[in-house]
Amino acid sequence: MLSDAQIIDLARQAMLTAAMMAAPLLLTALVAGVVVGLLQALTSVQEMTLTFVPKGAAMLLVFCLTASFMVGLCMRLFDTAVLPVIAP
């Protein structure tokens, strides 16, 4: 049985890992959205569907580049936090 402190620590580590995994994709979406919005404002092209393709392409590229990093984070979380709880 896990103590309260262990449960809180496991939840903290899981949330920190989730935030670290989501950060590259969220920052990419933010930057791509700002750049496309700026280009739309400069060219006076106000097409709502225009933002999806560059943002999706940028996020796909960043996901492909950071997939091994994300898998490594998941494996590290499992090795350091989950595995000791399952098999003490």
Helices and strands as residue ranges (DSSP letters): H 4-43, G 48-51, H 52-77, I 78-82, H 83-86
